[in-house]
């Protein structure tokens, strides 16, 4: 709009359909990066792609915070069963049959 070019002119110069241009304008995830680059070139913004890939310090900090392991509760120790309290038959003992 700032460059006073119609959708039809931008789409024609970019070599894309008006539907594809509409997807770019709407931020549709179905629009390919190549389509964005063609539109950027028509608008004279192809050099500005570097700004999109600039280091995002705030985004990196948020990502790092999300990756930190949460503090977990101390693990409970498994209590071993007391073998002396449960009756067990040893192999050397025989059970009498009556």
C-alpha positions in Angstrom: 0.0 0.0 0.0 2.9 2.4 0.9 4.4 1.9 -2.6 1.0 2.4 -4.2 1.1 -0.9 -6.1 -1.9 -3.0 -6.6 -2.0 -6.7 -5.6 -2.3 -7.6 -9.3 0.9 -5.7 -10.2 2.9 -7.1 -7.2 1.8 -10.6 -8.0 2.6 -10.3 -11.7 6.1 -8.8 -11.0 6.8 -11.6 -8.5 5.6 -14.3 -10.9 3.0 -15.6 -8.4 -0.8 -15.8 -8.2 -2.8 -13.2 -6.4 -3.9 -16.1 -4.1 -0.3 -16.7 -3.2 0.2 -13.0 -2.6 -2.8 -12.9 -0.3 -1.3 -15.8 1.7 1.9 -13.8 2.1 0.0 -10.7 3.3 -2.1 -12.8 5.7 0.9 -14.6 7.1 -0.5 -18.0 6.0 1.9 -20.8 7.0 1.2 -22.4 3.6 3.1 -19.6 1.8 6.6 -20.7 0.9 9.8 -18.9 1.8 10.5 -18.6 -2.0 7.2 -16.7 -2.4 8.1 -14.3 0.4 11.5 -13.7 -1.2 9.9 -12.9 -4.6 7.5 -10.4 -3.0 10.4 -8.9 -1.0 12.4 -8.4 -4.3 9.4 -6.7 -6.0 9.1 -4.4 -3.0 12.8 -3.7 -2.8 13.1 -5.4 0.6 15.3 -8.4 -0.3 18.2 -6.9 1.7 16.0 -6.7 4.8 15.9 -10.5 5.1 19.0 -10.2 7.2 17.0 -8.3 9.9 14.7 -11.3 10.2 17.7 -13.6 11.0 19.2 -11.2 13.5 20.1 -12.4 16.9 17.0 -12.4 19.1 18.3 -11.9 22.6 15.0 -11.9 24.3 13.8 -14.9 22.4 17.0 -16.8 23.2 16.6 -16.0 26.9 13.0 -17.2 26.9 14.1 -20.4 25.1 16.9 -21.0 27.6 14.5 -20.5 30.6 12.2 -23.1 29.0 15.0 -25.6 28.6 16.2 -25.4 32.2 15.3 -28.5 34.2 12.6 -27.9 36.7 13.5 -28.4 40.4 12.1 -31.8 41.3 11.1 -33.1 44.6 13.7 -35.4 46.3 13.4 -39.0 45.2 11.8 -41.4 47.6 14.0 -44.4 48.5 12.4 -47.7 47.9 12.0 -49.6 51.2 13.3 -53.1 51.0 11.0 -55.8 52.2 12.2 -57.6 55.3 13.0 -61.1 54.2 13.2 -62.4 57.7 9.6 -61.7 58.4 8.2 -63.6 55.5 8.3 -67.4 55.8 10.3 -69.0 53.1 11.1 -72.6 52.5 14.8 -73.3 52.0 15.7 -75.8 49.3 17.4 -78.1 51.9 14.2 -78.4 53.9 11.7 -81.1 52.8 8.1 -80.9 53.4 6.6 -84.0 54.8 3.7 -85.6 53.0 1.2 -87.5 55.2 
